[in-house]
């Protein structure tokens, strides 16, 4: 019996001692990639002339700061070859244009030149149906304890439409995103849906509907799936590289991350009842 107790004590001692060992994880670092945030959004009821494009690079796991890219040449041109220049706010990586002209179904071409590399992308500006009403349901979800917010709109027929929905709650840091297409409700009234069991009366919700292209719908479907669908932001660092529509014309393999999109947007503010 004494031998068994002694053996047990030795095993526990070894286990506790092993817990003190420091494990060094060697994380491989890759060369930084350019990240182009070029979402041109035209809010309904505005001119849409002020637009911003952000340039950053990826960084290693332990770097909390996001490196910005300065000194780039950034512009968008339309089918008439009208050029809209984006000028950097000094040393911010944020490039701004104040004379952009948004036109529904117009085709636009993005050009970014930096570090001897030329990146381009082409996309068209998609319209969105206006939000007509917002309905709150306090007994939503399987357990009946979740607040549901439905934002209705009339899908136009007979064209195929694709949507990005964004819900920003004042009581949480992350935004909720999801995408949809009108395959099963074309030409009819439909709604975006957001569920949140943690909201309370008086909390604010900013609801945005974006009209998007089919290609952008496919891209965002992957990002939203990676981010956990409606539970997180698709613009966090994904565990896998998702390529967008931006091409490096100088070196095809040295592609940039991000997507060039153009959307009409309808946004409504709602206060939880």
PEMO-V272964 format. One record per pair of residues at least 12 apart in sequence whose ideal C-beta (glycine too) atoms are under 10 Angstrom apart, sorted by the first residue. I is the first residue (numbers start at 1). J is the second residue. D is the distance in Angstrom with one decimal. If there is no record, write none. Layout:
BEGIN
I/J/D
I/J/D
END
This chain:
BEGIN
25/61/9.3
27/60/7.2
27/61/5.1
27/62/7.9
28/60/9.3
28/61/9.6
29/58/9.9
29/59/9.0
29/60/4.6
29/61/7.9
29/62/9.3
29/63/9.7
30/58/7.7
30/60/8.4
30/241/9.7
31/57/9.4
31/58/8.8
31/254/8.6
32/56/9.3
32/57/4.0
32/58/5.2
32/59/6.5
32/60/8.7
32/63/10.0
32/67/6.9
32/69/9.5
33/56/9.7
33/57/6.4
33/58/4.8
33/59/9.9
33/241/8.4
33/254/7.8
33/255/7.5
33/256/6.5
33/257/5.5
33/258/9.5
34/55/6.8
34/56/7.9
34/57/5.8
34/58/8.3
34/69/6.6
34/72/9.0
34/112/7.8
34/114/6.8
34/115/8.1
34/117/7.7
34/119/7.0
34/246/8.6
34/248/8.4
34/254/8.4
34/255/8.6
34/256/4.2
34/257/7.1
34/258/8.0
35/54/8.1
35/55/7.2
35/56/4.7
35/57/6.2
35/58/6.3
35/66/8.5
35/67/9.4
35/68/9.9
35/69/8.4
35/93/9.6
35/244/9.9
35/246/9.7
35/256/6.7
35/257/4.7
35/258/5.2
36/53/7.0
36/54/7.8
36/55/6.1
36/56/8.6
36/69/9.0
36/72/9.5
36/74/8.8
36/110/7.9
36/112/5.9
36/114/9.5
36/119/6.6
36/121/8.1
36/244/8.1
36/246/5.6
36/256/5.1
36/257/7.3
36/258/3.9
36/259/8.0
36/260/7.2
37/52/8.4
37/53/6.6
37/54/4.1
37/55/7.7
37/56/7.5
37/93/9.5
37/94/9.3
37/235/8.4
37/257/9.4
37/258/5.6
37/259/8.5
37/260/9.6
38/51/9.0
38/52/9.1
38/53/4.7
38/54/8.0
38/55/9.1
38/74/8.5
38/76/8.3
38/86/9.1
38/95/9.3
38/108/9.9
38/110/5.7
38/112/8.0
38/119/9.8
38/121/7.3
38/123/8.9
38/244/9.2
38/245/9.8
38/246/7.8
38/256/9.8
38/258/6.5
38/259/7.2
38/260/4.4
38/261/7.3
38/262/9.0
39/51/9.0
39/52/8.9
39/53/8.5
39/54/9.3
39/164/9.7
39/210/8.7
39/212/9.9
39/216/9.4
39/235/9.9
39/258/8.9
39/259/7.5
39/260/8.1
39/261/5.2
39/262/8.1
39/263/7.3
39/265/9.8
40/52/9.0
40/53/8.2
40/76/7.4
40/84/9.6
40/97/9.2
40/100/7.2
40/102/7.3
40/108/7.4
40/110/8.8
40/123/8.5
40/125/7.3
40/260/7.9
40/261/6.9
40/262/4.4
40/263/7.3
41/102/9.1
41/125/9.7
41/208/8.6
41/210/6.9
41/211/10.0
41/261/8.3
41/262/7.9
41/263/5.3
41/264/7.9
41/265/4.8
41/267/9.5
42/100/8.7
42/101/10.0
42/102/4.1
42/103/9.3
42/104/8.6
42/125/6.9
42/126/9.9
42/127/9.2
42/128/9.3
42/210/9.8
42/211/9.3
42/262/7.6
42/263/7.0
42/264/5.0
42/265/6.5
43/102/9.7
43/208/8.9
43/263/9.8
43/264/8.1
43/265/5.2
43/266/7.9
43/267/6.4
44/127/9.4
44/128/7.6
44/130/6.5
44/131/9.3
44/209/9.5
44/264/6.4
44/265/6.7
44/266/4.9
44/267/7.8
45/130/9.7
45/266/8.8
45/267/9.6
46/102/9.3
46/265/9.4
47/98/9.9
47/99/9.7
47/100/8.8
47/101/8.7
47/102/8.2
48/100/6.5
48/101/7.9
48/102/4.0
48/103/9.5
48/125/9.2
48/262/9.8
48/264/8.4
48/265/9.3
49/84/9.3
49/97/7.8
49/98/6.0
49/99/5.7
49/100/5.3
49/101/7.1
49/102/8.1
50/96/7.0
50/97/7.2
50/98/5.2
50/99/8.7
50/100/7.3
51/76/8.1
51/84/7.9
51/86/7.5
51/95/9.3
51/96/7.3
51/97/5.1
51/98/8.4
51/99/9.5
51/100/4.7
51/102/8.4
51/262/9.4
52/86/7.8
52/89/9.2
52/94/6.0
52/95/6.9
52/96/5.2
52/97/7.8
53/72/9.3
53/74/5.6
53/75/9.5
53/76/8.3
53/86/5.2
53/88/9.5
53/93/9.5
53/94/7.8
53/95/4.7
53/96/8.0
53/97/8.0
53/110/7.9
53/112/7.8
53/258/9.5
53/260/8.8
54/66/9.5
54/68/7.9
54/69/8.8
54/74/9.9
54/92/8.6
54/93/5.9
54/94/5.4
54/95/7.3
54/96/9.9
54/258/8.9
55/67/9.8
55/68/6.8
55/69/3.8
55/70/8.0
55/71/9.6
55/72/5.7
55/74/7.4
55/86/9.7
55/88/8.4
55/92/9.6
55/93/4.9
55/94/8.1
55/95/6.8
55/112/7.0
55/114/6.9
55/119/9.8
55/256/9.1
55/258/9.1
56/68/5.4
56/69/6.2
56/93/5.7
56/94/9.7
56/257/9.3
56/258/9.1
57/69/6.1
57/93/9.0
57/114/9.9
57/115/9.9
57/256/9.5
57/257/9.2
58/237/8.1
58/241/9.5
58/257/7.0
59/237/9.7
61/237/9.3
66/93/8.6
67/93/8.1
68/88/9.4
68/91/7.5
68/92/6.2
68/93/2.8
68/94/7.7
69/88/9.1
69/92/9.9
69/93/5.0
69/95/9.5
69/112/9.0
69/114/5.9
69/115/8.2
70/88/6.1
70/89/9.6
70/90/7.7
70/91/5.5
70/92/7.5
70/93/6.0
70/94/9.6
70/95/9.6
70/114/8.9
71/88/7.4
71/91/9.2
71/93/9.7
71/113/9.8
71/114/7.1
71/115/8.8
72/86/8.9
72/88/7.1
72/93/8.4
72/95/7.1
72/112/5.9
72/113/6.3
72/114/3.8
72/115/8.3
72/117/9.8
72/119/9.4
73/85/8.5
73/86/8.9
73/87/9.9
73/88/9.6
73/95/9.3
73/111/7.5
73/112/7.3
73/113/4.1
73/114/7.4
73/118/9.0
74/86/4.1
74/87/8.2
74/88/7.8
74/95/4.5
74/96/9.6
74/97/8.5
74/110/8.0
74/111/7.3
74/112/5.2
74/113/7.8
74/114/8.4
74/119/9.6
75/87/9.7
75/95/9.1
75/97/8.2
75/109/9.0
75/110/7.9
75/111/5.5
75/112/8.5
75/113/9.0
76/97/7.4
76/100/7.2
76/108/5.3
76/109/6.7
76/110/5.4
76/111/7.5
76/112/9.9
76/121/9.6
76/123/9.8
76/260/8.5
76/262/9.0
77/107/9.7
77/108/7.1
77/109/5.0
77/110/8.5
77/111/7.4
78/100/9.6
78/101/7.4
78/102/9.7
78/103/7.3
78/106/5.6
78/107/7.0
78/108/5.5
78/109/7.7
78/125/9.5
79/103/9.1
79/106/6.3
79/107/5.0
79/108/8.0
79/109/8.6
79/124/9.4
80/101/9.8
80/103/9.8
80/106/8.9
81/109/9.2
82/99/9.7
82/100/9.9
82/101/7.2
82/108/9.8
83/109/9.7
83/111/9.2
84/97/5.0
84/98/9.4
84/99/6.4
84/100/5.0
84/101/7.4
84/108/8.6
84/110/10.0
85/97/6.4
85/98/9.9
85/99/8.5
85/100/9.9
86/98/9.7
86/100/8.8
86/110/9.4
86/111/9.9
86/112/9.0
95/112/8.8
100/262/9.9
102/125/5.8
102/262/7.3
102/263/9.5
102/264/7.6
103/124/9.5
103/125/6.5
103/262/9.6
104/124/8.8
104/125/5.8
104/126/7.5
104/127/4.7
104/128/9.7
104/211/8.6
104/262/9.5
104/264/6.6
105/124/5.9
105/125/6.7
105/126/7.6
105/127/7.5
106/124/6.5
106/125/5.5
106/262/8.2
107/122/6.6
107/123/7.5
107/124/4.9
107/125/8.3
107/262/9.3
108/121/9.0
108/122/7.2
108/123/6.2
108/124/7.1
108/125/6.8
108/260/8.0
108/262/5.9
109/121/7.4
109/122/5.2
109/123/8.5
109/260/8.8
110/122/7.5
110/123/7.6
110/245/9.1
110/246/7.4
110/260/4.5
110/261/9.9
110/262/9.5
111/249/9.1
112/246/7.8
112/248/9.6
112/256/7.6
112/258/9.7
112/260/9.2
113/249/9.8
113/250/9.1
114/256/9.4
115/250/9.4
115/254/9.8
116/250/6.8
116/251/9.3
117/248/5.7
117/249/8.1
117/250/4.5
117/251/6.4
117/254/6.6
117/256/8.5
118/247/9.3
118/248/7.3
118/249/4.7
118/250/5.2
118/251/9.5
119/246/5.4
119/247/6.7
119/248/5.4
119/249/7.1
119/250/8.2
119/254/9.4
119/255/8.4
119/256/5.2
119/258/9.3
119/260/9.3
120/245/9.5
120/246/7.3
120/247/5.7
120/248/8.5
120/249/5.7
120/260/8.7
121/244/7.6
121/245/4.9
121/246/4.5
121/247/6.6
121/256/9.0
121/258/8.9
121/259/7.8
121/260/3.7
121/261/9.1
122/245/7.5
122/246/9.9
122/247/9.2
122/260/7.6
123/212/9.5
123/213/6.3
123/215/7.7
123/216/7.3
123/245/6.6
123/259/8.4
123/260/5.2
123/261/5.9
123/262/5.5
123/263/9.6
124/213/6.4
124/215/9.8
124/261/9.8
124/262/6.7
125/211/8.3
125/213/9.0
125/261/9.0
125/262/3.8
125/263/7.1
125/264/6.9
126/161/7.9
126/162/7.3
126/163/9.3
126/164/9.9
126/210/8.1
126/211/3.9
126/212/5.6
126/213/5.6
126/214/9.3
126/216/8.3
126/217/9.8
126/261/8.6
126/262/7.0
126/263/5.8
126/264/6.6
127/156/8.0
127/159/9.3
127/161/8.4
127/211/4.9
127/263/8.7
127/264/4.8
127/266/9.9
128/153/7.9
128/156/9.6
128/161/8.2
128/162/9.9
128/163/7.1
128/164/9.0
128/208/9.3
128/209/5.3
128/210/6.1
128/211/3.4
128/212/8.4
128/263/6.8
128/264/4.7
128/265/6.4
128/266/5.5
129/152/9.6
129/153/4.2
129/154/5.6
129/155/5.9
129/156/6.0
129/161/7.6
129/163/8.6
129/182/9.5
129/189/9.5
129/190/9.0
129/209/7.4
129/211/7.8
129/264/9.4
129/266/7.6
130/152/10.0
130/153/6.4
130/154/8.2
130/209/8.2
130/264/9.6
130/266/5.0
130/268/9.1
131/151/5.1
131/152/6.9
131/153/5.5
131/154/9.9
131/191/9.1
131/192/8.4
131/207/6.9
131/208/9.1
131/209/6.1
131/266/5.2
131/267/8.2
131/268/4.9
131/270/9.7
132/151/8.6
132/152/5.1
132/153/5.9
132/154/6.5
132/189/7.7
132/191/9.4
132/266/9.8
132/268/9.8
133/150/8.6
133/151/7.8
133/152/4.9
133/153/9.0
133/189/9.5
133/191/8.9
133/268/9.4
134/149/6.5
134/150/7.0
134/151/5.1
134/152/7.4
134/191/8.9
134/192/9.7
134/205/8.6
134/207/7.0
134/268/6.4
134/269/9.6
134/270/5.2
135/148/8.3
135/149/7.7
135/150/4.6
135/151/8.1
135/152/7.0
135/191/7.7
136/148/7.1
136/149/5.9
136/150/7.8
136/199/9.9
136/205/9.5
136/270/8.0
136/271/9.8
136/272/6.9
136/273/5.6
137/149/8.1
137/150/7.1
137/193/9.5
137/195/9.3
138/199/10.0
138/201/9.8
138/272/9.2
138/273/8.4
140/193/8.6
140/194/9.7
140/195/5.6
140/196/9.2
140/197/8.5
141/195/5.8
141/196/9.7
141/197/6.8
143/197/8.2
145/197/5.7
146/195/4.8
146/196/6.9
146/197/4.2
146/198/9.2
146/199/9.2
147/169/10.0
147/194/8.9
147/195/7.1
147/196/5.7
147/197/6.8
147/198/8.8
147/199/5.3
147/200/8.9
147/201/9.6
147/203/9.0
147/205/9.5
147/272/6.5
147/273/9.3
148/191/9.9
148/193/6.3
148/194/7.2
148/195/5.3
148/196/8.4
148/197/9.9
149/167/7.0
149/169/9.3
149/176/10.0
149/191/9.3
149/192/8.3
149/193/7.3
149/194/4.8
149/195/7.9
149/196/7.7
149/199/8.8
149/205/6.0
149/207/7.0
149/270/6.6
149/272/8.0
150/190/9.5
150/191/4.3
150/192/7.3
150/193/5.6
150/194/8.3
150/207/9.9
151/165/7.8
151/167/8.6
151/190/9.8
151/191/5.7
151/192/4.8
151/193/8.0
151/194/8.1
151/205/9.3
151/207/5.0
151/208/9.3
151/209/7.0
151/266/9.1
151/268/6.7
151/270/8.0
152/189/5.9
152/190/7.2
152/191/4.5
152/192/8.5
153/189/7.3
153/190/6.6
153/191/7.1
153/192/7.8
153/209/6.5
153/266/7.7
154/185/9.9
154/187/8.4
154/188/7.5
154/189/5.3
154/190/8.0
155/180/9.9
155/181/9.9
155/182/4.7
155/185/5.8
155/186/6.0
155/187/6.0
155/188/6.0
155/189/7.5
155/190/5.6
156/182/8.6
156/186/8.6
156/187/7.1
156/211/9.9
157/182/8.6
157/186/5.6
157/187/2.8
157/188/8.1
158/186/7.0
158/187/6.6
159/182/8.6
159/186/8.2
159/187/9.2
160/181/7.1
160/182/6.6
160/183/7.9
160/186/7.3
160/214/7.3
161/180/9.1
161/181/7.0
161/182/4.6
161/183/9.7
161/185/9.7
161/186/7.6
161/187/9.7
161/211/6.9
161/212/8.9
161/214/9.5
161/217/9.6
162/179/7.1
162/180/7.5
162/181/4.9
162/182/7.7
162/183/9.9
162/210/9.2
162/211/7.4
162/212/5.0
162/213/6.6
162/214/5.6
162/215/9.1
162/216/7.3
162/217/4.0
162/218/8.9
162/220/9.1
162/221/9.8
162/263/10.0
163/178/9.0
163/179/6.5
163/180/4.9
163/181/7.2
163/182/7.7
163/190/9.1
163/192/7.4
163/209/6.2
163/210/6.7
163/211/6.7
163/212/6.6
163/217/7.9
163/220/9.9
163/263/9.5
164/177/6.8
164/178/7.9
164/179/5.3
164/180/8.3
164/192/9.6
164/208/8.3
164/209/7.7
164/210/4.0
164/211/8.2
164/212/5.0
164/216/7.6
164/217/7.6
164/220/5.9
164/221/10.0
164/224/9.0
164/234/9.6
164/261/8.7
164/263/7.1
164/265/9.0
165/177/6.9
165/178/5.5
165/179/7.3
165/180/6.9
165/191/9.5
165/192/4.0
165/193/8.2
165/194/7.7
165/207/7.7
165/208/7.3
165/209/5.9
165/210/7.5
165/230/9.4
166/178/8.7
166/192/9.0
166/194/9.3
166/206/7.9
166/207/7.5
166/208/4.3
166/209/8.1
166/210/7.2
166/233/9.6
166/234/9.9
166/265/8.9
166/267/8.7
167/192/7.7
167/193/9.1
167/194/4.0
167/195/9.4
167/196/8.1
167/205/6.1
167/206/7.4
167/207/5.7
167/208/7.8
167/230/8.4
167/270/9.4
168/194/9.7
168/204/8.5
168/205/6.9
168/206/4.2
168/207/8.1
168/208/7.8
168/267/9.6
168/269/9.8
169/194/8.2
169/196/5.9
169/198/8.2
169/199/6.2
169/203/6.3
169/204/7.6
169/205/5.6
169/206/8.2
169/272/8.7
170/199/8.6
170/202/8.9
170/203/5.2
170/204/4.2
170/205/7.4
170/206/8.3
170/271/9.3
170/272/9.1
171/196/8.0
171/198/6.3
171/199/5.8
171/200/7.4
171/202/9.7
171/203/5.0
171/204/8.6
171/205/9.4
171/272/9.1
172/196/7.7
172/198/7.1
172/199/8.6
172/203/9.2
173/233/9.0
174/227/9.0
174/228/9.8
174/231/8.0
174/232/5.6
174/233/5.1
174/235/9.9
174/236/8.5
175/206/8.7
175/208/9.2
175/232/8.9
175/233/5.5
175/234/9.2
175/235/8.5
176/192/9.9
176/194/5.6
176/195/8.7
176/196/7.9
176/205/9.6
176/207/9.9
176/224/9.6
176/227/10.0
176/229/9.0
176/230/5.1
176/231/7.7
176/232/8.3
176/233/8.2
177/194/9.9
177/208/9.6
177/210/9.7
177/220/7.4
177/223/8.2
177/224/5.6
177/227/7.6
177/229/8.7
177/230/7.5
177/232/8.5
177/233/6.7
177/234/5.3
177/235/8.3
178/192/7.9
178/193/8.5
178/194/8.5
178/220/8.6
178/221/9.0
178/224/5.7
178/225/9.8
178/229/6.4
178/230/5.5
178/234/9.1
179/210/9.1
179/212/7.4
179/216/8.6
179/217/5.4
179/218/8.9
179/219/9.2
179/220/4.9
179/221/5.5
179/222/9.9
179/223/9.1
179/224/6.2
179/225/9.8
179/234/9.3
180/192/7.4
180/193/9.4
180/209/9.8
180/212/10.0
180/217/8.4
180/221/9.7
181/212/9.5
181/214/7.9
181/217/6.2
181/218/9.9
181/221/9.4
191/209/9.9
192/207/7.1
192/208/9.2
192/209/6.3
193/230/8.9
194/207/7.5
194/230/7.2
194/270/10.0
195/230/7.3
196/230/9.5
196/272/8.7
199/272/5.2
200/272/6.8
201/271/8.5
201/272/5.7
201/273/6.5
202/271/6.6
202/272/6.5
202/273/9.0
203/270/9.4
203/271/7.4
203/272/4.6
204/269/6.5
204/270/7.2
204/271/5.6
204/272/7.5
205/268/8.8
205/269/7.4
205/270/4.6
205/271/7.6
205/272/6.7
206/267/6.5
206/268/7.8
206/269/5.7
206/270/7.8
207/266/8.7
207/267/6.8
207/268/5.0
207/269/7.7
207/270/6.1
208/263/9.5
208/265/5.7
208/266/7.2
208/267/4.5
208/268/8.1
209/263/9.2
209/264/9.1
209/265/6.9
209/266/5.0
209/267/7.8
209/268/8.6
210/261/8.3
210/262/9.8
210/263/4.1
210/264/7.6
210/265/5.2
210/266/8.4
210/267/9.5
211/262/9.1
211/263/5.3
211/264/5.0
211/265/7.7
211/266/8.8
212/259/10.0
212/261/6.4
212/262/8.8
212/263/5.6
212/264/9.6
213/245/9.2
213/261/7.3
213/262/8.2
213/263/8.7
215/244/9.1
215/245/6.3
215/259/8.8
215/261/9.0
216/244/8.6
216/245/7.8
216/259/6.4
216/260/9.0
216/261/4.9
216/262/9.0
216/263/8.1
219/234/9.5
219/242/7.0
219/243/8.5
219/244/5.8
219/245/7.4
219/259/5.7
219/261/8.5
220/234/6.5
220/242/9.6
220/244/9.9
220/259/8.2
220/261/8.8
221/234/9.5
222/234/8.7
222/238/8.6
222/240/8.8
222/242/5.4
222/243/9.7
223/235/7.6
223/236/9.2
223/238/6.6
223/242/6.0
223/244/9.5
223/259/9.0
225/238/9.8
225/242/10.0
226/238/4.6
226/239/6.7
226/240/6.8
226/242/7.2
227/239/10.0
235/258/9.8
237/257/10.0
238/257/9.4
241/255/8.9
241/257/7.2
242/257/7.7
242/258/9.8
242/259/9.0
243/255/6.0
243/256/9.0
243/257/7.6
243/258/9.5
243/259/9.2
244/256/7.8
244/257/6.8
244/258/5.4
244/259/3.6
244/260/7.3
244/261/8.8
245/258/9.0
245/259/5.8
245/260/5.9
245/261/8.3
246/258/5.9
246/259/6.9
246/260/6.0
END
